[in-house]
């Protein structure tokens, strides 16, 4: 049973679908005059961000506030962490304050797992991105966006992504988004193809439940969704490709390439986009690009995860709807 | 069988024709009390309240000749026992296009028991709009209220003991229309 959300690989198909279905109901709250639900009233959630993040932190904060939780934001910059405090001491401080859940982003892969399993705190832990390991809520919001666009918001309820062909393009090596997406999309029955220069494909990719290709043009015509990843300049500590222009020409998505995709296919990007690098402005601004929808989906999906982890007396994502009167 | 001796088998206390007659009567009562049902919005409480609300809307249309807005109101996140059980799956809230501001909202549910569901529904309504008035229609009122709440339209008052279970089955969900009364297999769980 799910108590923490550390990795997209931990989710079963039923758990993942339950989160997506719950998110579909949460999305409707955004259309109401009072965009707030009382489900987490009186619960305190700490957003523990050791690494810079704007959209993920704001998205979690919006989700927490819409569920009426009390929110404590903790950024490593300017905190006791910069004075040398360890993760353990920070965790124990939060535990002593009576925090009911911790949302953590950390530069080190495995930090959320350590936090969840070391016995430092009792509260559920939600991974908001750790190093190059996992970013499960991003994978969930991507799957949510795909299901909405490819299956339909109402038709998608209870359904997975069986048989959909998803292509993930770019810096796979440094991308926790790619890892999480491969895990979750495989669980949901989709066929994933990774496309990247050989230097940006991680060692051991053969064990991942996906295909690897090096020629973007060959893959595009048989893709239902194409996810462009940002080239993470801050992690580029070696020469992974000759020039940015060459990368852009071979692996960037421009209007010509987009025209080769099937008519129903969508273009996705986890943001932030580098226009002119992996995606041209023309593609980024087209109707087929779901970047803005993905941001909205992020709030709904995070609401769903927090509700399912904290809404009941124990976390339980596989429990059927109880029907007593 | 003697009405007061229960074996494990639940027995039917209402059948399809009874349910249909009751809904017809309730529809007429709504028209009468709302003076033509001009501003009525029906909101069913999932799961079975929604089907009852749709049936009532059809009957109201038959009487008034106008389409009556009908929707659903999920109360899961407003329940007072949310923390007592694992997280519950949410149901759909569907508010008709024109909203509920200034309208007469008739909440529709299958069984009225403790009244806690209706309290939750009133809280949920407050976050969606400000109706002119709120009324309540239920198929079965089985008593044992725990809050000062009453129904405006009742299909049948069904005297029960706390230990009995009342189960409404509707063809849309269960394949047939019936109301069953039986003895709880275990200690009664006071749901909403």
Interface residues (C-beta under 8 A of the other chain):
Chain A: X18 X21 X22 X25 X26 X28 X32 X33 X34 X36 X37 X38 X39 X307 X308 X309 X310 X311 X312 X313 X314 X315 X316 X317 X319 X320 X321 X322 X323 X324 X325
Chain B: X47 X74 X77 X78 X82 X83 X84 X85 X86 X87 X88 X89 X90 X91 X92 X93 X110 X111 X113 X117 X123 X127 X128 X129 X166 X167 X168 X189 X191 X192
